[in-house]
Amino acid sequence: MLKQRTLRNKVSCAGVGLHSGQKVHLELRPADVDSGIIFLRTDLPDKPKIHATADKVSATIRATTLSQNGAKVFTIEHLMSALNVCGVDNCEIVLDAEEPPVLNGNSIDFFRMIKSAGVVEQNAARNFTRLKKIYRVDADDKRFVMALPYDGFRVSFVSVNPHPLIGIQYADFEITEEIYAAEIAPARTIAYEKEVDALHKMGLGLGGTLENVIVYNDSGWLNKLIYPDELVRHKILDVIGDLRLAGIFNCHVVAAASGHALNTQLAKKIYADIRQ
């Protein structure tokens, strides 16, 4: 019998939010069985809680946003990705702003935090689901994401970018902690230099720097890449985080040019069936 898991110890970090640019302190805490993953906003009256489940998704513009009890938290996908791969069922995420710290623009620091805190089994069966059918969401004839029944966790992703510097990138990984830490978690989020001013006017990307975002323009990359196909690896990082909102399940994810909107739509479909 698979058992639920939580953190052994508290662990914390601080930084600024990728989009808000606000300073934030974040702490990951152990949580009771059947708690799930919960965000707690200590900067707001009554310290509202936001459950990290697909039905709480309220926006997907450049990041995944959750809303509940009159509060929201956004850009949660990097942390959720690390929690998913580390097999954490129950965790309380305490933060004093509306967005977790961007750190290095990826999930490797969150992964290392979780590993340093330790993960322990709890005295309750894991709420684990084996998919029995194919789930698919399409945006058009070129963009889709699907989850197929699979004995394990695998992601196959094709990213399509019209810029000749990037073009089409494809990656396929069997997701284990070791592969994730070496091949996926270090991959950073991406931005096109010409879009930066527009993003700032929308109140987005205010915490982005060349340390935490890979930026390109019409001439080339403004910073050094960790992987030649870093974009598609970060897309895989994101879909792992977004799908954790549906629960814990094995699957083979196949995606083409998918983003947070499609990822979370798929998560909602799976979550609705799991709830039944």
PyMOL commands that set and color helices and strands:
alter all, ss='L'
color gray80, all
select helices_A, chain A and resi 54-56+77-85+108-117+177-184+193-201+230-246+260-275
alter helices_A, ss='H'
color red, helices_A
select strands_A, chain A and resi 3-7+11-16+23-30+37-41+49-51+57-59+65-68+71-74+91-95+119-125+128-130+135-138+144-148+153-161+167-174+189-192+213-216+248-256
alter strands_A, ss='S'
color yellow, strands_A
deselect
rebuild
show_as cartoon
